Amino acid sequence: MDRHPQDDRSAISLAYAWATRVMVIAAEMVVPGIVGVWIDRKLGTLLVFALAGFALGITLAIMHLVRMTKSDTDSKFSIEKKPPRT
């Protein structure tokens, strides 16, 4: 794992942080689909809401991954930037 110069957390703490991120992304992908299956069973429809739920979940998870990656990249570059010389 790549540590930031100002990040003094232990390796196990960083591992827990990444494990939490992975579990949240997985839940974002699966939970809307499971809710869609439940709605399909209640309404007697055939996979309409399940497919919509999984599509929504995957879309949300991808948006979250992009946002998380962008913020991680921005923080790395902002730490490594040197202040302008005057």
Residue, then its C-alpha position, 0 to 999 in steps of 0.5 A: m500500500d502506498r502511504h502518504p507522507q503525512d499518514d501515520r496510521s499503522a498498516i492494519s489500520l490502512a488495511y481496515a480502511w480499504a476493507t471497509r471501502v470494498m465492503v461498501i462498494a459491494a453493498e452498493m452493488v448488491v442491495p438495490g438488486i435484492v430490494g428489486v427482487w423483493i419488490d418483484r415478489k411482492l408485485g408478482t412481476l418478473l425481474v423488472f425491479a431486480l434488473a433495475g435495482f442491479a443497474l442502479g447499484i452498479t451505476l452508484a458503485i461506479m460513481h462512488l469508485v470514480r469519486m473515491t479514486k479522484s479524491d485519493t489521487d487529488s490528495k496524493f498530488s496535493i501533498e506532493k506539490k511544492p509550494p510556489r516560490t516567491 
